[in-house]
């Protein structure tokens, strides 16, 4: 079964982009669209209580920066002949990835994993592991190394 919609969660780091060469090749072979997603995690409520006007301005600037980033990555892929769509959504990371996968009829989720183990995994969690347990879609996970 060829893939038609490949969801690629990014987080603005080179590490998260490490999956792009693999999905770019796969997308060309399948004539699939790459759905590049970055999730904007909401600010904690206690932060908004301190200086709401200041933080709202910072949040708007951050949103614009992320939209430019995802648009730029999608543009680079389109220049190389891939179909790519930039998506920026707000919410919790895993929930938003799953919701976007459903709403865009994704048939594959491809991501680079930090590969946390031990205490780091306890502190930071594992998006890849959460997705593995919560989706029935195929996952392509690349253990990206630090640069």
N, C-alpha and C positions, 0 to 999 in steps of 0.2 A: 504494500500500500504506500503510494507516494505521499509525502507531506505537502500540505498546501499553505498552512499558517503555522509558522514557527515563532513561538513567544520567547524572547530573549531579555530577561531581566538584567538591567545594568544598575550600577550604583555610582557612576562617575569616576571610577578608578580604572587604572590600566589592568589591574588584576581581573576585574569583571569583564573587560574587553577581550581577555585571552580566549574566550569561546568564539569570537567573531570569525577567525579564519575557518574553523570547522563548519559553522553554520552557513557561512557565505558559500562554501563549496557545496554543501548539502542543498541549499536553496537553489543554486544554479541547476544542480542535477534534477531536482524535483519541480522546478519552476514554481517554487514556493515564495510566499511573502514573509519577510522577517519583520516581526512586530517587536520593536525595541521599546521596552518599558522601563521607566524609572519611577519608583514609588516615593512620594513625598510623605514622610512620616509626620504626623501631627505633633505640634509642640505640646508638652505636658501642660495640663490645666494650671498647675501652680506657677509655671513660667509666665503664662498670660496674665496672671493676677498681679505680677510685680510691675510690669511696664507694658500694658497692652498696646498702646499706640506705637511704641518703639519696636516691639516684637512683630507687630503686624507689618510694619515697613520692611523689616529684615526678612520676614517670611515671603513677602511679595517679591523682593529682590532675589531671594534664593530660588523661588519658583521660576522666575524669568531666566536665571542662570541655568537651571536644570533643563528648561525647555530648549534653550539655545544649544546646550550640550547634546541632548538626544536628537534634535534636528540636524546638528552637524554630523553626528555619527551616521544617521540615516542618509544624509546627503552624500557622504563619502561612499557608502555602499551603493547608492543609486548611480553615482558616477562610474562605478566599476561594473555596472550592469545588473545589479540585484534589485529586486522589488523590496522596498523597505518603508515602513511606516513608523513614525515617532509617536509615542504615547507617554504622557505624564499623568499620573493619577495620585490622589491623596488617600492615605489610609495606612493600616498596618500592612507590613510587607507581604507576608504569606497570604493573608486574606485578599489583598489587592491583586496579587499575581493570579490567584485562583479565579477571582471575579473577572479579570481581563481575559484570561484563557477561555472562560465560558462565553463571555460576551462577544469575543472575536472568533469563536469556533477554532481555537488553536488545536492542533493535533500533535504537537510536540512542545515541550518546554526545555530549553537549552540554557544552561548557566554555568558560570565558573564558580567554584566553591573555594572558600578560604581554607577549608580543611582543618578547622579547629578541632583540637582534641583536649581531653582533660579539663583543667580549670578554665581555659579559654572558651571551650565549648559551653561549659556551665554558665559562664558570665555573658557570652555573646549569643549563645544559641546557634542553631544551624538551620538556615533557610532551606538548604537542600534536603536535609533529613525531614524537616516538617513537610515539605512538598511531597517527598517520597511516601510519607504516611497518609497524606490527605488527598492525593489526586490519583485518578485512574489513567491519566495521560502518560505516555512514555516520557521519560526524563533523559536528557543527555547532560551529564555532569562532568566538567573538567576540573580536576584538582589543580588550581592555579598556584604557582609558586610566587614567593616574594621576589620583587625585582632587585 
